[in-house]
Amino acid sequence: MRSRSRRAGLGPDTGSGPVLRPGLDTGASEGRLGHARRMTDASTAARPRALRLPQLSGRASFWVVAYAFLTVTALSTAPSPLYGLYAHRDRFSSLTITVVYGVYVVGLVASLLLAGHVSDWYGRRTVLIPGLVIAIAAVIVFIVGKSLGAVVAGRILTGIALGASVATVTAYLSDLDTDSAGAPTRRAGIVATIANVGGLAIGPLVAGILAEYASDPLTLPYVVLFASLGVGLLGVVASVESRPPLSPRPAYHAQRLRALAEGRGQFFAAIAGAFLSFAVFGLFAGLAVTLLARSFDHHSPALAGLAIFMTFGCGLVAQITTFRWSAQRSIAVGASPAIVGLCIMVVSAWTAPPSLAAFLIGGLIAGAGGGLIFRGSLSFVIASSSADVRAGALATYFTAAYIGIAIPVIGAGAVLQFASPRVTLLVFGVAVSIGIVAAAPILFRSRGTREARGLEVVHEVGD
């Protein structure tokens, strides 16, 4: 176990006997969570009785944090099927929609680099609570504002909230579910990816259905999200802190984009996997609404939301059904369906007449492949980073991922000003496919190495 602990970035075994860590299997009163609870109880006891809140167990905190993050990721994609309605209301073009998405990405990446790693110093809950508050502020802007400026402001706030939350929550869940050696369990990685991709899938579906059938299509989806985020915020406030703040706290600095000290080659493979898997999702999410309206003559927000839900949802199903696979196997298997799905999507737009069924089927297949690549690459980063640098490593990982999802969306929006939707789909479908093929040596070169085999062993512990 001593060598496995070092391989997972946990440092050498001190030989002081068995170490109990917090997790779903060991209880919230053990190890670091027990210490964190005592600290929280002591601070809570000093407050007036009226301000005391019940504290959740480690097990309950794990699921509450996952739910809260799912609501944030749902907010991030909820506007996708609504952009056509915004364009009609505010009289702006598809290029304006691209600009709106661009400012969202700027806010997200800036937040990742400025705040995505600081939970390693200040505590997970301390960073997640402000992230949820900012997400609620974004929803309020969408509800109250009735102009393009409000849409832009809401998207910037959404990006900031997601950037502050995504690495923090993934590290939070990894802290809350560890095995007896202190390594994150396979379950922690699976739940983190489910909350991430599941939220991306649910947001457009709920927003699209409500926009199709509700009396106020640009308000009711955000009212639902407001209530969901409020519940998540209250739950996180009552959750146990998994990582007490460092004392003394280090001087603040922005996240530096760098690889882990150990397993550098595998970390770069994980970064490539994050970029390419999100590029697959971004291509579909960025072009689905436009293609449905202009190539397939379907203008329904519910259909647009369903199409995006099916793609992300198929990736989610692929992740759940293969949760016992090693990280390397998930990446290797996911590459082929991602390329095949993209090819089917491109062909569907060039048939006479264009085939909506083939387009949706291609999205399902590409989503499954992208989901597997994403799960495998994220699992590696979680397992190979120690708790004191995990949020920082994940901030680097998700920066690459969201740049990957942004390039097809922003690029396709720009190309659509000069080319038809099917030509745009052809250009970016071929580009993403070539990217996956070109990255294959990086994605697969560590297969069979000592580090890769060690990672598989670490992931087996705790199942």
C-alpha positions in Angstrom: 0.0 0.0 0.0 3.0 2.3 0.6 4.0 2.4 -3.0 0.4 2.8 -4.1 0.0 5.8 -1.8 3.0 7.5 -3.3 1.7 6.8 -6.8 -1.5 8.5 -6.0 0.3 11.6 -4.8 -0.4 11.0 -1.1 3.2 10.9 0.1 5.0 8.1 2.0 3.4 6.0 4.7 4.6 7.2 8.1 4.2 3.7 9.6 2.0 5.1 12.5 -0.7 2.5 12.0 -4.0 2.5 10.2 -5.2 5.8 9.0 -8.9 6.5 9.0 -10.1 8.9 6.3 -13.5 10.5 5.8 -15.6 8.9 3.2 -18.9 7.2 2.6 -17.6 3.9 3.9 -15.8 5.2 7.1 -18.2 7.8 8.5 -18.0 11.5 8.9 -16.5 11.3 12.4 -13.2 9.8 11.3 -10.0 11.3 10.2 -10.0 14.8 8.6 -13.7 15.1 8.5 -13.9 14.4 12.3 -11.4 17.1 12.9 -13.2 19.5 10.6 -16.5 18.7 12.4 -15.0 19.5 15.8 -13.6 22.8 14.5 -17.0 23.7 13.0 -18.9 22.6 16.2 -16.6 24.7 18.3 -17.1 27.8 16.1 -20.8 27.1 15.9 -21.1 26.8 19.7 -19.8 30.4 20.1 -22.6 31.8 17.9 -26.0 32.8 19.3 -28.3 29.8 19.5 -30.7 31.3 16.9 -28.0 31.2 14.2 -27.0 27.6 14.7 -27.7 25.3 11.8 -27.9 21.5 11.8 -24.8 19.9 10.3 -25.0 17.1 7.8 -23.0 13.9 8.1 -20.2 13.2 5.7 -22.4 10.9 3.6 -25.2 13.4 3.3 -22.7 16.2 2.6 -21.3 14.2 -0.3 -24.7 14.0 -2.1 -25.7 17.5 -1.2 -22.5 19.0 -2.7 -23.0 16.9 -5.9 -26.6 18.1 -6.2 -25.6 21.8 -5.7 -23.0 21.4 -8.5 -25.5 19.8 -10.8 -27.7 22.9 -10.5 -24.8 25.2 -11.4 -23.9 23.1 -14.5 -27.6 23.0 -15.4 -27.6 26.8 -15.3 -24.6 27.0 -17.6 -26.4 25.3 -20.5 -30.0 26.3 -19.8 -29.9 29.3 -22.2 -28.9 27.2 -25.2 -32.4 26.4 -26.4 -33.6 29.9 -25.5 -31.2 31.9 -27.7 -33.7 31.8 -30.6 -36.3 33.5 -28.3 -33.7 36.0 -27.1 -32.8 36.8 -30.7 -36.4 37.4 -31.6 -37.1 39.5 -28.5 -34.0 41.7 -28.6 -33.5 41.6 -32.4 -29.9 40.4 -32.4 -28.0 38.1 -34.9 -26.3 34.8 -34.5 -23.0 36.6 -34.3 -24.3 38.4 -31.2 -25.2 35.0 -29.7 -21.6 34.0 -30.3 -20.3 37.1 -28.5 -22.6 36.3 -25.6 -21.1 32.8 -25.3 -17.7 34.3 -25.6 -18.1 36.6 -22.6 -19.4 33.6 -20.7 -16.2 31.6 -21.5 -14.0 34.6 -20.5 -15.7 34.8 -17.1 -15.5 31.0 -16.6 -11.8 30.7 -17.5 -10.9 33.9 -15.5 -12.7 32.5 -12.5 -11.0 29.1 -12.9 -7.5 30.7 -13.0 -8.3 33.2 -10.2 -10.4 31.1 -7.8 -10.5 27.5 -9.0 -7.5 26.5 -6.8 -8.0 28.5 -3.6 -10.1 25.9 -1.9 -6.8 24.1 -1.3 -6.0 27.0 1.0 -9.3 28.3 2.4 -11.4 25.2 2.5 -13.9 23.7 -0.1 -17.1 25.0 1.4 -15.6 28.5 1.9 -15.2 28.8 -1.9 -18.3 26.9 -3.0 -20.8 29.0 -1.1 -19.8 32.3 -2.8 -19.9 30.4 -6.1 -23.5 29.4 -5.5 -24.4 32.9 -4.4 -23.0 34.2 -7.7 -25.0 31.6 -9.6 -28.2 32.8 -7.8 -27.3 36.4 -8.7 -27.0 35.3 -12.3 -30.5 33.8 -12.3 -31.9 37.0 -10.7 -30.4 39.0 -13.6 -32.0 36.7 -16.1 -35.4 37.0 -14.4 -35.4 40.8 -13.9 -33.5 41.9 -16.9 -35.3 42.2 -20.3 -32.5 43.4 -22.6 -29.3 42.1 -24.3 -27.2 43.7 -21.6 -29.0 41.6 -19.0 -28.3 38.4 -21.0 -24.6 39.4 -21.3 -24.4 40.2 -17.5 -26.2 36.9 -16.6 -23.8 34.8 -18.7 -20.7 36.5 -17.3 -21.9 35.8 -13.8 -22.8 32.2 -14.8 -19.2 31.7 -16.1 -17.7 33.1 -12.9 -19.9 30.9 -10.7 -19.1 27.7 -12.7 -15.4 28.5 -12.8 -15.3 29.0 -9.0 -17.3 25.8 -8.4 -16.2 23.1 -10.9 -12.7 22.4 -9.5 -13.8 23.1 -6.0 -16.7 20.6 -6.0 -14.6 17.9 -7.8 -12.0 18.2 -5.1 -14.7 18.4 -2.4 -16.3 15.1 -3.5 -12.9 13.5 -3.7 -12.2 14.5 -0.1 -15.5 13.3 1.2 -15.2 9.8 -0.3 -11.8 8.1 0.3 -10.6 4.7 1.1 -8.6 3.5 4.1 -5.4 4.7 2.4 -6.7 8.2 1.8 -7.1 7.8 -1.9 -10.3 9.0 -3.6 -12.6 6.1 -4.5 -13.9 5.3 -7.9 -17.3 6.5 -6.7 -16.1 10.0 -6.1 -14.9 10.4 -9.7 -18.1 8.9 -11.1 -20.4 11.1 -9.1 -18.3 14.2 -10.0 -18.6 13.4 -13.7 -22.4 12.6 -13.3 -23.0 15.9 -11.6 -21.0 17.7 -14.3 -22.3 16.1 -17.4 -25.7 15.4 -15.9 -26.2 19.1 -15.2 -25.1 20.0 -18.7 -27.8 17.6 -20.0 -30.6 18.6 -17.7 -30.3 22.3 -18.1 -31.3 22.6 -21.8 -34.0 19.9 -21.5 -35.8 21.6 -18.6 -35.4 25.1 -20.1 -36.5 23.9 -23.6 -39.7 22.2 -22.3 -40.7 25.1 -20.1 -40.0 27.6 -23.0 -42.2 25.5 -25.3 -45.2 25.2 -23.0 -45.0 27.9 -20.3 -46.7 31.3 -20.6 -43.4 33.2 -19.9 -40.7 31.1 -21.6 -37.8 33.4 -20.7 -38.7 33.7 -17.0 -40.0 30.4 -15.7 -36.9 28.3 -16.5 -34.8 30.6 -14.3 -37.4 30.6 -11.5 -37.0 26.8 -11.4 -33.2 27.2 -11.4 -33.5 29.9 -8.6 -35.4 27.5 -6.4 -33.0 24.6 -7.1 -29.9 26.7 -6.5 -31.4 28.0 -3.2 -31.9 24.5 -2.0 -28.3 23.6 -2.9 -26.9 26.6 -1.2 -28.7 25.8 2.1 -27.5 22.2 1.9 -23.9 23.3 1.4 -24.1 25.7 4.3 -25.1 22.8 6.5 -22.5 20.4 5.0 -19.3 19.4 6.7 -16.0 21.1 5.6 -13.7 18.5 4.2 -10.5 20.6 4.1 -9.9 23.0 7.0 -8.2 26.3 6.0 -4.4 26.3 6.1 -2.7 28.2 8.9 -0.8 30.2 8.1 -2.4 30.8 4.7 -0.1 31.1 1.7 0.2 34.4 -0.2 -2.5 34.5 -2.9 -1.5 33.9 -6.5 -3.5 33.0 -9.6 -3.5 29.4 -10.8 -0.4 28.5 -12.7 -1.1 26.2 -15.6 1.3 23.4 -15.0 1.5 19.6 -14.8 1.6 17.5 -11.7 5.1 16.7 -10.4 4.5 13.0 -10.9 2.9 11.3 -13.9 3.5 14.3 -16.1 2.9 12.3 -19.3 -0.4 11.0 -18.1 -1.4 14.4 -16.9 -0.9 15.9 -20.4 -2.9 13.0 -21.8 -5.7 13.9 -19.4 -5.5 17.5 -20.5 -5.8 16.5 -24.1 -8.7 14.2 -23.3 -10.5 17.0 -21.5 -10.0 19.4 -24.4 -11.2 17.0 -27.1 -14.1 15.5 -25.2 -15.6 18.9 -24.5 -14.9 19.9 -28.1 -17.2 17.1 -29.1 -19.9 18.3 -26.8 -19.3 22.0 -27.8 -19.7 21.2 -31.5 -23.1 19.7 -31.0 -24.3 22.2 -28.4 -23.1 25.1 -30.5 -24.7 24.0 -33.8 -27.7 22.0 -32.7 -30.1 24.9 -32.5 -29.0 26.5 -35.7 -29.0 23.2 -37.7 -32.4 22.2 -36.3 -33.9 25.6 -37.5 -32.0 26.2 -40.8 -31.2 22.7 -42.1 -34.0 20.6 -40.6 -36.7 23.3 -40.4 -37.5 22.6 -36.7 -37.8 25.7 -34.5 -39.0 24.1 -31.3 -37.1 25.1 -28.1 -38.2 21.7 -26.6 -36.7 19.8 -29.5 -33.4 21.8 -29.2 -33.3 21.1 -25.5 -34.0 17.4 -26.1 -31.3 17.1 -28.7 -28.7 18.6 -26.4 -30.0 16.5 -23.5 -29.7 13.3 -25.5 -26.1 14.0 -26.5 -24.9 14.9 -23.0 -27.2 12.2 -21.5 -25.7 9.5 -23.7 -22.3 10.5 -22.4 -23.6 10.2 -18.9 -25.0 6.7 -19.5 -21.7 5.6 -21.0 -19.9 6.8 -17.9 -22.3 5.1 -15.5 -22.3 1.7 -17.3 -18.5 1.6 -17.5 -17.7 2.8 -14.0 -15.5 -0.2 -13.3 -13.3 0.5 -16.3 -9.8 1.9 -15.7 -9.2 5.5 -16.8 -6.9 4.4 -19.6 -9.5 2.0 -21.0 -12.2 4.6 -21.0 -10.1 7.0 -23.0 -9.0 4.4 -25.5 -12.5 3.0 -26.1 -14.1 6.5 -26.2 -12.1 7.8 -29.1 -13.6 5.7 -31.9 -17.3 6.4 -31.2 -16.6 10.1 -30.8 -15.2 10.2 -34.4 -17.9 7.9 -35.8 -20.6 10.0 -34.2 -19.1 13.2 -35.7 -19.0 11.6 -39.1 -22.6 10.6 -39.0 -23.6 14.1 -37.9 -21.8 15.6 -40.9 -23.3 13.2 -43.4 -26.8 13.8 -42.0 -26.6 17.4 -43.0 -25.5 16.6 -46.6 -28.1 14.0 -47.5 -31.0 15.0 -49.7 -33.1 15.8 -47.7 -31.1 16.3 -44.5 -31.8 13.5 -42.1 -32.8 14.7 -38.6 -32.8 11.1 -37.3 -29.2 10.5 -38.5 -28.1 13.8 -36.9 -29.6 12.9 -33.5 -28.1 9.3 -33.7 -24.7 10.8 -34.6 -25.0 13.1 -31.6 -25.8 10.1 -29.3 -22.8 8.2 -30.5 -20.4 11.2 -30.3 -21.8 12.0 -26.8 -21.0 8.4 -25.6 -17.5 8.7 -26.9 -16.9 12.1 -25.4 -18.3 11.0 -22.1 -15.9 8.1 -21.9 -12.9 10.3 -22.7 -14.0 12.8 -20.1 -14.5 10.3 -17.4 -11.2 8.6 -18.0 -9.2 11.7 -18.1 -10.9 13.2 -15.0 -10.5 10.0 -13.0 -6.7 10.2 -13.6 -6.4 13.7 -12.4 -8.4 12.9 -9.2 -6.5 9.8 -8.4 -3.0 11.2 -9.1 -3.3 14.5 -7.2 -2.9 14.8 -3.4 -5.5 16.7 -1.4 -3.3 19.7 -0.9 -3.0 20.4 -4.6 -6.0 18.7 -6.0 -8.2 21.8 -6.7 -5.2 23.4 -8.4 -4.7 20.4 -10.7 -8.4 20.3 -11.4 -8.5 24.0 -12.2 -5.8 23.4 -14.9 -7.8 20.4 -16.2 -11.1 22.2 -16.5 -9.5 25.3 -18.0 -8.4 23.0 -20.9 -11.9 21.4 -21.0 -13.8 24.6 -21.2 -11.5 26.1 -23.8 -12.2 22.9 -25.8 -15.9 23.5 -25.6 -15.6 27.2 -26.4 -13.6 26.9 -29.6 -16.2 25.0 -31.7 -19.0 27.2 -30.3 -17.3 30.6 -30.9 -15.6 29.4 -34.1 -18.8 28.0 -35.6 -20.7 31.2 -34.8 -18.1 33.2 -36.7 -18.0 30.9 -39.7 -21.8 30.9 -39.9 -21.6 34.5 -40.9 -20.0 33.4 -44.2 -21.0 29.8 -44.7 -24.1 27.6 -44.5 -24.7 25.5 -41.3 -23.8 22.2 -43.1 -20.5 23.6 -44.4 -19.8 24.9 -40.9 -20.6 21.5 -39.4 -18.3 19.8 -42.0 -15.4 22.1 -41.2 -15.5 21.7 -37.4 -16.5 18.0 -37.5 -13.4 17.3 -39.6 -11.3 19.5 -37.4 -12.3 17.8 -34.1 -11.9 14.4 -35.6 -8.4 15.2 -36.8 -7.7 16.5 -33.4 -8.7 13.2 -31.8 -6.6 11.2 -34.3 -3.6 13.5 -33.8 -3.8 13.2 -30.0 -4.1 9.5 -30.1 -0.3 8.9 -29.4 -0.6 11.2 -26.3 -3.8 9.6 -25.2 -2.6 6.0 -25.5 1.2 6.1 -25.0 1.0 5.6 -21.3 -1.0 2.4 -21.6 0.8 -0.5 -19.9 3.3 1.7 -18.1 4.0 1.2 -14.5 2.2 4.4 -13.6 -0.9 3.5 -15.5 -1.1 0.0 -13.9 -0.7 1.7 -10.5 -3.5 4.0 -11.2 -5.8 1.1 -12.1 -4.9 -0.5 -8.7 -5.7 2.6 -6.8 -9.1 2.8 -8.5 -9.9 -0.7 -7.5 -9.6 0.1 -3.8 -12.8 0.9 -2.0 -15.2 -0.7 -4.5 
